[in-house]
Amino acid sequence: MVNKYKLVILCLFACLFLGGSQSIAQDVADNGKCLKCHGQVFYEYDNEWTGQVDRKPLNPFHHIDSVKMHQSVHKMFACIDCHSMDYETFPHDGELRLEAKYTCMDCHGGDDTYAKYNFEGIEEAFMESVHFQASEERFNCWSCHDAHGYELALRNDKSIVEVVELSNNMCLSCHDNKFKYGLISDDQPKQINEIHAWLPNQDSHFKKVRCVDCHTNVQKDVLVSHNILPKEKALKNCVQCHSANSVLMESLYAYRAKESRESSGFLNAVILNEGYMIGANRNQTLNNISIGIFSLMILGLLVHLILRFILIKKK
């Protein structure tokens, strides 16, 4: 009898699992209809007026990278989960462009499943940032985070260099793109190299440090601070990074510092393992060993000199 109950329970779980899998698979398949156009650089449609098949270039801002989409954190969602079902009709009604876009908080606000990311704290920080204050509320989550291809940069399977590249590309997607920059500002974006002319070894800094590490204050309650500071308040004190108590240990390296410290036993284990930061790559154990070796060397020289002095006197 017990085995029968177990069999029934297993069958129920199997049905639920298969049903959920089929639903997800159907959603992904339905996305293919949208990507037939939005996943291409060009799209085609039957022109009822001319009786011909017209081929048009797709607006690059409406182009979706299907590979990135299927690797993103939202990969299992159907397009119509976020967009109006009216988009299933082609040609699309022009008024659909006026529909309000979802923000992160529309889905993640108050959700205990994602409480560790503290979306509420992120929203509060964002509301205080220059992005929000200077853009008359035209700046939103999707200005930085592409909903169709967003992936978490802070993951333990990514190297620090990859994390930095993903993060900085978000900033450069606007600050190095006059078309996207123009969506929220009437000004022209300034050359990144020019406005950072004071910074030595720019290439090394841009490859090893995120923009937000200098342009935000550390917030320990969120993984990445979203309170972008005015340029006058940006970090320009080299010692704050290039020291044994580097601020990077509380920002860029913080999300994996604990695991690395436990595995290697070094205070600055993450920096030692994945990047070289002048002034920050210090370890007390290595320092003590170096001092010990240096002391033994000095002692050896003194013993050598004393012995030579004694031998000379005997002669």
DRENDO-1510 file (C-alpha; in Angstrom, 1 decimal, always signed):
<recs>
REC; n; res; u; v; w
REC; 1; MET; +0.0; +0.0; +0.0 .
REC; 2; VAL; +2.9; +2.4; +0.9 .
REC; 3; ASN; +4.5; +1.7; -2.5 .
REC; 4; LYS; +1.2; +2.6; -4.2 .
REC; 5; TYR; +1.1; +5.9; -2.4 .
REC; 6; LYS; +4.7; +6.6; -3.3 .
REC; 7; LEU; +3.9; +5.8; -6.9 .
REC; 8; VAL; +0.9; +8.2; -6.9 .
REC; 9; ILE; +3.0; +11.0; -5.4 .
REC; 10; LEU; +5.8; +10.5; -7.9 .
REC; 11; CYS; +3.3; +10.6; -10.8 .
REC; 12; LEU; +1.8; +13.8; -9.5 .
REC; 13; PHE; +5.3; +15.4; -9.2 .
REC; 14; ALA; +6.1; +14.2; -12.7 .
REC; 15; CYS; +2.9; +15.7; -14.1 .
REC; 16; LEU; +3.6; +19.0; -12.4 .
REC; 17; PHE; +7.2; +19.0; -13.6 .
REC; 18; LEU; +6.3; +18.1; -17.2 .
REC; 19; GLY; +3.5; +20.5; -17.3 .
REC; 20; GLY; +5.7; +23.3; -16.1 .
REC; 21; SER; +8.5; +22.3; -18.5 .
REC; 22; GLN; +6.0; +22.3; -21.4 .
REC; 23; SER; +4.7; +25.7; -20.4 .
REC; 24; ILE; +8.2; +27.1; -20.3 .
REC; 25; ALA; +9.1; +25.4; -23.6 .
REC; 26; GLN; +6.0; +26.9; -25.1 .
REC; 27; ASP; +6.9; +30.4; -23.9 .
REC; 28; VAL; +10.4; +30.1; -25.4 .
REC; 29; ALA; +8.9; +28.8; -28.7 .
REC; 30; ASP; +6.5; +31.8; -28.8 .
REC; 31; ASN; +9.4; +34.1; -28.4 .
REC; 32; GLY; +10.7; +32.8; -31.7 .
REC; 33; LYS; +7.8; +34.6; -33.4 .
REC; 34; CYS; +9.1; +37.9; -32.1 .
REC; 35; LEU; +12.7; +37.1; -32.8 .
REC; 36; LYS; +11.9; +36.2; -36.4 .
REC; 37; CYS; +12.0; +40.0; -36.9 .
REC; 38; HIS; +13.6; +41.4; -33.8 .
REC; 39; GLY; +16.4; +38.9; -33.8 .
REC; 40; GLN; +17.4; +40.0; -37.3 .
REC; 41; VAL; +19.2; +43.1; -38.7 .
REC; 42; PHE; +16.6; +43.2; -41.5 .
REC; 43; TYR; +13.0; +42.0; -41.5 .
REC; 44; GLU; +10.5; +41.2; -44.3 .
REC; 45; TYR; +6.7; +41.5; -44.6 .
REC; 46; ASP; +4.0; +41.2; -47.2 .
REC; 47; ASN; +3.0; +44.6; -48.5 .
REC; 48; GLU; -0.7; +44.3; -49.2 .
REC; 49; TRP; -0.7; +47.6; -51.1 .
REC; 50; THR; +2.0; +46.6; -53.6 .
REC; 51; GLY; +1.6; +42.8; -53.4 .
REC; 52; GLN; +5.3; +42.5; -52.9 .
REC; 53; VAL; +7.5; +41.3; -50.0 .
REC; 54; ASP; +9.3; +44.4; -48.6 .
REC; 55; ARG; +12.6; +44.2; -46.9 .
REC; 56; LYS; +13.4; +46.9; -44.3 .
REC; 57; PRO; +16.3; +47.5; -41.8 .
REC; 58; LEU; +15.3; +47.1; -38.2 .
REC; 59; ASN; +15.7; +49.9; -35.8 .
REC; 60; PRO; +19.0; +49.0; -34.0 .
REC; 61; PHE; +17.4; +49.9; -30.6 .
REC; 62; HIS; +14.7; +47.3; -31.3 .
REC; 63; HIS; +17.2; +44.6; -32.2 .
REC; 64; ILE; +17.4; +41.7; -29.8 .
REC; 65; ASP; +20.5; +39.5; -29.6 .
REC; 66; SER; +18.8; +36.1; -29.3 .
REC; 67; VAL; +22.0; +34.4; -27.9 .
REC; 68; LYS; +22.3; +36.9; -25.1 .
REC; 69; MET; +18.6; +36.7; -24.5 .
REC; 70; HIS; +18.8; +32.9; -23.9 .
REC; 71; GLN; +21.7; +33.4; -21.5 .
REC; 72; SER; +20.1; +36.2; -19.6 .
REC; 73; VAL; +18.4; +36.0; -16.2 .
REC; 74; HIS; +15.0; +36.5; -17.9 .
REC; 75; LYS; +15.5; +33.8; -20.5 .
REC; 76; MET; +12.5; +31.7; -19.4 .
REC; 77; PHE; +10.0; +34.6; -19.8 .
REC; 78; ALA; +7.7; +35.0; -22.8 .
REC; 79; CYS; +7.9; +38.4; -24.5 .
REC; 80; ILE; +4.2; +39.1; -23.7 .
REC; 81; ASP; +4.9; +38.6; -20.0 .
REC; 82; CYS; +6.4; +42.1; -20.1 .
REC; 83; HIS; +4.9; +43.5; -23.4 .
REC; 84; SER; +1.3; +43.9; -24.4 .
REC; 85; MET; -0.4; +40.9; -26.0 .
REC; 86; ASP; -1.3; +43.3; -28.8 .
REC; 87; TYR; +2.2; +43.0; -30.0 .
REC; 88; GLU; +1.3; +39.5; -31.3 .
REC; 89; THR; -0.4; +41.3; -34.2 .
REC; 90; PHE; +1.7; +42.5; -37.1 .
REC; 91; PRO; +2.1; +45.2; -38.1 .
REC; 92; HIS; +2.1; +46.5; -34.6 .
REC; 93; ASP; -0.2; +49.3; -33.6 .
REC; 94; GLY; +1.8; +52.5; -33.4 .
REC; 95; GLU; +0.2; +53.5; -30.1 .
REC; 96; LEU; +1.8; +50.4; -28.4 .
REC; 97; ARG; +5.0; +52.4; -28.3 .
REC; 98; LEU; +3.3; +54.6; -25.6 .
REC; 99; GLU; +2.7; +51.7; -23.2 .
REC; 100; ALA; +4.5; +52.0; -19.8 .
REC; 101; LYS; +7.5; +49.8; -19.4 .
REC; 102; TYR; +7.9; +47.6; -16.3 .
REC; 103; THR; +10.7; +48.5; -13.9 .
REC; 104; CYS; +12.7; +46.0; -11.7 .
REC; 105; MET; +10.5; +46.9; -8.7 .
REC; 106; ASP; +7.3; +46.0; -10.5 .
REC; 107; CYS; +8.4; +42.4; -10.3 .
REC; 108; HIS; +11.0; +42.2; -7.6 .
REC; 109; GLY; +9.6; +44.7; -5.1 .
REC; 110; GLY; +8.7; +43.0; -1.8 .
REC; 111; ASP; +9.6; +39.6; -3.2 .
REC; 112; ASP; +11.2; +37.5; -0.5 .
REC; 113; THR; +12.7; +35.2; -3.1 .
REC; 114; TYR; +15.1; +38.0; -4.1 .
REC; 115; ALA; +15.4; +39.7; -0.7 .
REC; 116; LYS; +19.2; +39.1; -0.6 .
REC; 117; TYR; +19.6; +41.5; -3.5 .
REC; 118; ASN; +17.8; +44.3; -1.6 .
REC; 119; PHE; +16.0; +45.8; -4.5 .
REC; 120; GLU; +14.3; +48.3; -2.2 .
REC; 121; GLY; +17.7; +49.6; -1.1 .
REC; 122; ILE; +18.9; +49.8; -4.7 .
REC; 123; GLU; +15.8; +51.8; -5.7 .
REC; 124; GLU; +16.4; +54.3; -2.8 .
REC; 125; ALA; +20.0; +54.7; -3.8 .
REC; 126; PHE; +19.1; +55.2; -7.5 .
REC; 127; MET; +16.6; +57.9; -6.6 .
REC; 128; GLU; +19.4; +59.8; -5.0 .
REC; 129; SER; +21.8; +59.4; -7.9 .
REC; 130; VAL; +22.7; +62.0; -10.5 .
REC; 131; HIS; +21.2; +59.7; -13.2 .
REC; 132; PHE; +17.7; +60.1; -11.7 .
REC; 133; GLN; +18.1; +63.7; -10.5 .
REC; 134; ALA; +19.4; +65.1; -13.8 .
REC; 135; SER; +17.3; +63.2; -16.3 .
REC; 136; GLU; +13.8; +64.4; -15.2 .
REC; 137; GLU; +12.8; +60.8; -14.5 .
REC; 138; ARG; +13.6; +59.7; -18.1 .
REC; 139; PHE; +16.4; +57.5; -16.7 .
REC; 140; ASN; +15.2; +54.0; -15.6 .
REC; 141; CYS; +16.4; +50.5; -14.8 .
REC; 142; TRP; +16.6; +49.6; -18.5 .
REC; 143; SER; +18.8; +52.6; -19.3 .
REC; 144; CYS; +21.7; +50.5; -17.9 .
REC; 145; HIS; +20.3; +47.0; -17.6 .
REC; 146; ASP; +19.1; +45.5; -20.9 .
REC; 147; ALA; +16.0; +43.5; -20.0 .
REC; 148; HIS; +16.5; +41.2; -23.0 .
REC; 149; GLY; +20.1; +40.3; -22.3 .
REC; 150; TYR; +20.9; +41.1; -18.7 .
REC; 151; GLU; +23.1; +38.7; -16.8 .
REC; 152; LEU; +24.5; +39.0; -13.3 .
REC; 153; ALA; +28.0; +40.4; -13.5 .
REC; 154; LEU; +28.8; +39.4; -9.9 .
REC; 155; ARG; +29.0; +35.6; -10.2 .
REC; 156; ASN; +31.7; +33.4; -8.8 .
REC; 157; ASP; +32.2; +31.6; -12.2 .
REC; 158; LYS; +33.4; +34.9; -13.7 .
REC; 159; SER; +36.9; +36.3; -13.2 .
REC; 160; ILE; +37.4; +39.9; -11.9 .
REC; 161; VAL; +38.3; +41.0; -15.4 .
REC; 162; GLU; +35.0; +39.7; -16.8 .
REC; 163; VAL; +33.1; +41.3; -14.0 .
REC; 164; VAL; +34.8; +44.7; -14.7 .
REC; 165; GLU; +34.2; +44.4; -18.4 .
REC; 166; LEU; +30.4; +43.6; -18.1 .
REC; 167; SER; +29.9; +46.4; -15.6 .
REC; 168; ASN; +31.8; +49.0; -17.5 .
REC; 169; ASN; +30.1; +48.1; -20.7 .
REC; 170; MET; +26.8; +49.1; -19.1 .
REC; 171; CYS; +28.2; +52.6; -18.4 .
REC; 172; LEU; +29.9; +52.9; -21.8 .
REC; 173; SER; +26.7; +51.9; -23.6 .
REC; 174; CYS; +25.5; +55.5; -22.9 .
REC; 175; HIS; +28.6; +57.5; -22.1 .
REC; 176; ASP; +30.3; +56.3; -25.3 .
REC; 177; ASN; +27.2; +56.3; -27.5 .
REC; 178; LYS; +25.8; +59.7; -28.5 .
REC; 179; PHE; +22.6; +58.2; -29.8 .
REC; 180; LYS; +21.6; +56.5; -26.6 .
REC; 181; TYR; +23.0; +59.4; -24.5 .
REC; 182; GLY; +20.7; +61.7; -26.5 .
REC; 183; LEU; +17.6; +59.8; -25.2 .
REC; 184; ILE; +18.1; +61.3; -21.8 .
REC; 185; SER; +20.1; +64.4; -22.4 .
REC; 186; ASP; +20.4; +67.3; -24.9 .
REC; 187; ASP; +24.2; +67.4; -24.3 .
REC; 188; GLN; +26.8; +65.5; -26.2 .
REC; 189; PRO; +28.7; +62.7; -24.3 .
REC; 190; LYS; +32.3; +63.7; -23.5 .
REC; 191; GLN; +35.3; +61.5; -24.5 .
REC; 192; ILE; +36.0; +59.1; -21.7 .
REC; 193; ASN; +39.8; +59.5; -22.1 .
REC; 194; GLU; +39.6; +63.3; -22.0 .
REC; 195; ILE; +37.5; +63.6; -18.8 .
REC; 196; HIS; +39.8; +61.1; -17.1 .
REC; 197; ALA; +43.0; +62.8; -18.3 .
REC; 198; TRP; +44.1; +63.1; -14.7 .
REC; 199; LEU; +44.1; +59.3; -14.2 .
REC; 200; PRO; +47.5; +57.7; -14.9 .
REC; 201; ASN; +47.6; +54.3; -16.8 .
REC; 202; GLN; +44.0; +54.7; -18.0 .
REC; 203; ASP; +43.9; +51.4; -19.9 .
REC; 204; SER; +45.0; +49.4; -16.8 .
REC; 205; HIS; +42.4; +51.2; -14.6 .
REC; 206; PHE; +39.5; +50.7; -17.1 .
REC; 207; LYS; +40.3; +47.0; -17.4 .
REC; 208; LYS; +40.8; +46.2; -13.7 .
REC; 209; VAL; +38.4; +48.6; -11.9 .
REC; 210; ARG; +34.7; +49.3; -12.5 .
REC; 211; CYS; +33.4; +52.8; -13.1 .
REC; 212; VAL; +31.1; +52.5; -10.0 .
REC; 213; ASP; +34.0; +51.8; -7.8 .
REC; 214; CYS; +35.1; +55.4; -8.1 .
REC; 215; HIS; +31.7; +57.0; -8.9 .
REC; 216; THR; +29.7; +55.7; -6.0 .
REC; 217; ASN; +30.0; +55.4; -2.2 .
REC; 218; VAL; +30.3; +51.8; -0.8 .
REC; 219; GLN; +26.9; +50.4; +0.3 .
REC; 220; LYS; +27.3; +47.3; +2.4 .
REC; 221; ASP; +23.6; +46.4; +2.2 .
REC; 222; VAL; +23.6; +46.0; -1.6 .
REC; 223; LEU; +26.0; +44.2; -4.0 .
REC; 224; VAL; +26.5; +47.2; -6.2 .
REC; 225; SER; +25.8; +50.8; -5.2 .
REC; 226; HIS; +23.4; +52.6; -7.5 .
REC; 227; ASN; +23.9; +56.1; -6.1 .
REC; 228; ILE; +26.0; +57.5; -8.8 .
REC; 229; LEU; +27.7; +60.6; -7.4 .
REC; 230; PRO; +28.3; +64.0; -9.1 .
REC; 231; LYS; +31.7; +64.1; -10.8 .
REC; 232; GLU; +33.0; +66.5; -8.2 .
REC; 233; LYS; +32.5; +63.8; -5.6 .
REC; 234; ALA; +34.0; +61.0; -7.5 .
REC; 235; LEU; +36.9; +59.2; -5.9 .
REC; 236; LYS; +40.3; +60.7; -6.9 .
REC; 237; ASN; +42.4; +59.7; -3.8 .
REC; 238; CYS; +44.7; +57.0; -5.1 .
REC; 239; VAL; +45.5; +55.8; -1.5 .
REC; 240; GLN; +41.9; +54.7; -1.0 .
REC; 241; CYS; +42.5; +51.8; -3.4 .
REC; 242; HIS; +46.2; +51.5; -3.3 .
REC; 243; SER; +46.6; +50.5; +0.3 .
REC; 244; ALA; +46.3; +47.5; +2.6 .
REC; 245; ASN; +42.8; +48.6; +3.5 .
REC; 246; SER; +41.7; +49.0; -0.1 .
REC; 247; VAL; +38.1; +50.2; -0.6 .
REC; 248; LEU; +37.9; +47.6; -3.4 .
REC; 249; MET; +37.7; +44.9; -0.7 .
REC; 250; GLU; +34.3; +46.4; +0.3 .
REC; 251; SER; +33.1; +46.9; -3.3 .
REC; 252; LEU; +34.5; +45.1; -6.3 .
REC; 253; TYR; +35.9; +42.1; -4.3 .
REC; 254; ALA; +33.4; +42.1; -1.5 .
REC; 255; TYR; +30.9; +39.6; -3.0 .
REC; 256; ARG; +33.5; +36.8; -3.0 .
REC; 257; ALA; +36.0; +37.9; -0.4 .
REC; 258; LYS; +34.6; +35.7; +2.3 .
REC; 259; GLU; +35.0; +32.5; +0.3 .
REC; 260; SER; +38.4; +33.3; -0.9 .
REC; 261; ARG; +39.6; +34.2; +2.6 .
REC; 262; GLU; +38.4; +30.9; +3.9 .
REC; 263; SER; +40.0; +28.9; +1.1 .
REC; 264; SER; +43.4; +30.7; +1.0 .
REC; 265; GLY; +43.6; +32.2; +4.5 .
REC; 266; PHE; +44.8; +35.6; +3.2 .
REC; 267; LEU; +43.3; +38.9; +4.2 .
REC; 268; ASN; +43.5; +40.2; +0.6 .
REC; 269; ALA; +43.2; +36.8; -1.0 .
REC; 270; VAL; +40.9; +37.9; -3.8 .
REC; 271; ILE; +43.3; +40.6; -4.9 .
REC; 272; LEU; +46.3; +38.3; -4.6 .
REC; 273; ASN; +44.6; +35.6; -6.7 .
REC; 274; GLU; +43.0; +37.6; -9.4 .
REC; 275; GLY; +44.6; +41.0; -9.8 .
REC; 276; TYR; +47.6; +43.1; -8.9 .
REC; 277; MET; +46.9; +46.3; -7.1 .
REC; 278; ILE; +49.9; +48.3; -6.1 .
REC; 279; GLY; +49.9; +48.9; -2.4 .
REC; 280; ALA; +47.0; +46.6; -1.8 .
REC; 281; ASN; +48.7; +43.3; -2.3 .
REC; 282; ARG; +50.0; +43.0; +1.2 .
REC; 283; ASN; +49.8; +39.9; +3.5 .
REC; 284; GLN; +51.0; +40.0; +7.0 .
REC; 285; THR; +52.2; +36.4; +6.9 .
REC; 286; LEU; +54.3; +37.1; +3.9 .
REC; 287; ASN; +55.5; +40.3; +5.4 .
REC; 288; ASN; +56.7; +38.5; +8.6 .
REC; 289; ILE; +58.4; +35.8; +6.5 .
REC; 290; SER; +60.2; +38.5; +4.5 .
REC; 291; ILE; +61.2; +40.3; +7.7 .
REC; 292; GLY; +62.5; +37.0; +9.1 .
REC; 293; ILE; +64.6; +36.3; +6.0 .
REC; 294; PHE; +66.0; +39.8; +5.9 .
REC; 295; SER; +66.8; +39.5; +9.6 .
REC; 296; LEU; +68.6; +36.2; +9.1 .
REC; 297; MET; +70.6; +37.7; +6.2 .
REC; 298; ILE; +71.7; +40.7; +8.4 .
REC; 299; LEU; +72.6; +38.3; +11.2 .
REC; 300; GLY; +74.6; +36.1; +8.8 .
REC; 301; LEU; +76.5; +39.2; +7.6 .
REC; 302; LEU; +77.3; +40.2; +11.1 .
REC; 303; VAL; +78.5; +36.7; +12.1 .
REC; 304; HIS; +80.6; +36.7; +8.9 .
REC; 305; LEU; +82.1; +40.1; +9.7 .
REC; 306; ILE; +82.9; +39.1; +13.4 .
REC; 307; LEU; +84.5; +35.8; +12.3 .
REC; 308; ARG; +86.7; +37.7; +9.8 .
REC; 309; PHE; +87.6; +40.2; +12.4 .
REC; 310; ILE; +88.7; +37.5; +14.8 .
REC; 311; LEU; +90.7; +35.7; +12.2 .
REC; 312; ILE; +92.5; +38.9; +11.2 .
REC; 313; LYS; +93.4; +39.6; +14.8 .
REC; 314; LYS; +94.8; +36.1; +15.2 .
REC; 315; LYS; +97.0; +36.6; +12.2 .
</recs>
